[in-house]
Amino acid sequence: MAGTNQGRPSIYPTLLYADAKAAIRQLTEAFGFTELAVYETDDGKVGHAELAQGNGAVMLGSKGTGSAFDKVMKDSGTTGVYVVVADVDAHHRRAVEQGAEILMPPTDQDYGSRDYMARDLEGNVWSFGTYAPEIRG
């Protein structure tokens, strides 16, 4: 099938953080991501990191590295990312226990999903829910 990537996601949200190490801690401890790789620059910043959740992943790094991506993202705002999780209520409890800022508690949606929203330490909005649209190619 055209566009098939043999089990690898074909879209990776990519975020930059002033404190990427703190972001990695929050994403793994509060939101259950798994650290796949972290590459540091010579001055100890996160040059590139990959974190997985289910069959998806995000890439992130530190602001101020001088990379091409860092330069074009210089004046960008926050972003929103949606992540599919099996048990929204358990996931929400974990986030609350780790002190995450909850923007919307677990809520049943009209379209059949159960979602909640949280803000990370640098203002990005993370939505976690059961809605997983099928991609047909």
C-alpha positions, 0 to 999 in steps of 0.5 A: 500500500502506498504510504505504508511505513511498516509500523513507524508513525509517519507524523511526529509532532515536534516541540522545543522547550526552554527546559527540555530536560524538565519537559522529558521528566514531565512527559514520562512521569506524568503522561506516561511517555517512554524515552526512546532517545535523548541526544545532548549538545556539547553544552548539555542542552537537549539537541534532539529527543524522541518519546513514544506513547502507544504507536506514536511518538513526539520529537523535542529539543531545547530552544536556543541551540542555533539549529535550523529548526530552532531558528524557524521556531524562534517566535512560534507559540505553543502547540496542541497534541492529541494522544490516544490512551486506553484508560483515560481515567487512569491516565488522568489520575497519574497526571494529577498525582504528578502535579500536571495542570489539568485544563479539562477533566475526563469528559465524554464527548458527543462523538464517542470519545472520552478525553481530558486536557492538560498543559505542560510546564511551558504551555503546550496543551496535551489532549489524551483520549480514546478517539482514534480515527482510522487512517485509510489510504 
